[in-house]
Amino acid sequence: MLFWFLAVLSAAALLVFYVFQINAAVSERYSIQKYEKRISEVSRENQNLEISSAQTNSLDNITAFLGELNFEKVDKIHYIQVLDTQVARQDSN
């Protein structure tokens, strides 16, 4: 009698434990699917931001922006030539 009681009690305990394991596995799968969906959304958003950044930083937009700031195109560049033997010094007075 005691044997059958322990057997039924053990079977019931194992059944409850099994139900909790199945519930945990289903919850983990649901979480994984949710995170994979979020990863794909963030990936798409990242691609859109990369495209937007490339368009914003294009040479045409930068040239137009510089034109708005009244910059002018330089025709000729003059460099200051410093000889190797010349040294600049700042007086403390």
MIGU-583346 format. One record per residue (C-alpha): residue number from 0; residue in one letter; y, x negated, z. Coordinates in steps of 0.25 Angstrom, whole numbers, plus 5000, padded with zeros to 4 digits. Each point is the difference from the previous one (the first is absolute). Last residue first. Example, Ala and Ser with C-alpha at 12.3 -4.5 7.8 and 13.67 -1.06 7.14 Angstrom:
% MIGU-583346
REC   timar   bafi     py     px     pz
REC       1      S   4996   4945   5029
REC       0      A   4986   5006   5002
END
This chain:
% MIGU-583346
REC   timar   bafi     py     px     pz
REC      92      N   5365   4767   4909
REC      91      S   4985   5000   4999
REC      90      D   5000   4995   4985
REC      89      Q   4989   5005   4991
REC      88      R   4994   4990   4991
REC      87      A   4995   5001   4985
REC      86      V   4992   4989   4994
REC      85      Q   5001   4994   4986
REC      84      T   4991   4989   4995
REC      83      D   4990   5010   4994
REC      82      L   5010   5007   4991
REC      81      V   5003   5014   5002
REC      80      Q   5001   5009   4988
REC      79      I   5006   5014   5003
REC      78      Y   4993   5010   4990
REC      77      H   5007   5009   4990
REC      76      I   4993   5012   4995
REC      75      K   5003   5006   4987
REC      74      D   5000   5015   4995
REC      73      V   4998   5007   5014
REC      72      K   4998   5015   4999
REC      71      E   5009   5008   5009
REC      70      F   4998   5006   5013
REC      69      N   5008   5013   5002
REC      68      L   4991   5005   5011
REC      67      E   4995   5012   4991
REC      66      G   4996   4989   4989
REC      65      L   4992   4993   5011
REC      64      F   4992   5014   5002
REC      63      A   4998   5002   4985
REC      62      T   4995   4986   4999
REC      61      I   4990   5002   5012
REC      60      N   4996   5013   4994
REC      59      D   4997   4994   4986
REC      58      L   4993   4988   5006
REC      57      S   4990   5009   5008
REC      56      N   5000   5000   5015
REC      55      T   5001   5016   5001
REC      54      Q   4989   5002   4989
REC      53      A   4991   4989   5007
REC      52      S   5002   5007   5014
REC      51      S   4997   5014   4994
REC      50      I   4987   4995   4994
REC      49      E   4996   4993   5013
REC      48      L   5004   5012   5008
REC      47      N   4992   5009   4991
REC      46      Q   4988   4990   5002
REC      45      N   5002   5000   5015
REC      44      E   5000   5016   5000
REC      43      R   4987   5000   4993
REC      42      S   4994   4990   5009
REC      41      V   5005   5008   5012
REC      40      E   4994   5013   4995
REC      39      S   4987   4992   4997
REC      38      I   5000   4995   5014
REC      37      R   5002   5014   5006
REC      36      K   4989   5005   4992
REC      35      E   4991   4989   5005
REC      34      Y   5005   5003   5014
REC      33      K   4996   5014   5000
REC      32      Q   4987   4997   4994
REC      31      I   4997   4990   5011
REC      30      S   5004   5010   5011
REC      29      Y   4991   5011   4994
REC      28      R   4989   4990   5000
REC      27      E   5003   4996   5014
REC      26      S   5000   5015   5005
REC      25      V   4987   5003   4993
REC      24      A   4993   4988   5006
REC      23      A   5006   5004   5014
REC      22      N   4995   5014   4998
REC      21      I   4986   4995   4996
REC      20      Q   4999   4991   5012
REC      19      F   5004   5011   5010
REC      18      V   4990   5009   4994
REC      17      Y   4989   4989   5001
REC      16      F   5004   4998   5015
REC      15      V   4998   5015   5002
REC      14      L   4987   5000   4993
REC      13      L   4995   4988   5008
REC      12      A   5004   5007   5013
REC      11      A   4992   5012   4996
REC      10      A   4988   4992   4996
REC       9      S   5001   4992   5013
REC       8      L   5001   5013   5008
REC       7      V   4988   5006   4993
REC       6      A   4992   4988   5002
REC       5      L   5004   4999   5015
REC       4      F   4996   5015   5002
REC       3      W   4987   4998   4992
REC       2      F   4996   4988   5009
REC       1      L   5004   5007   5013
REC       0      M   4990   5011   4996
END
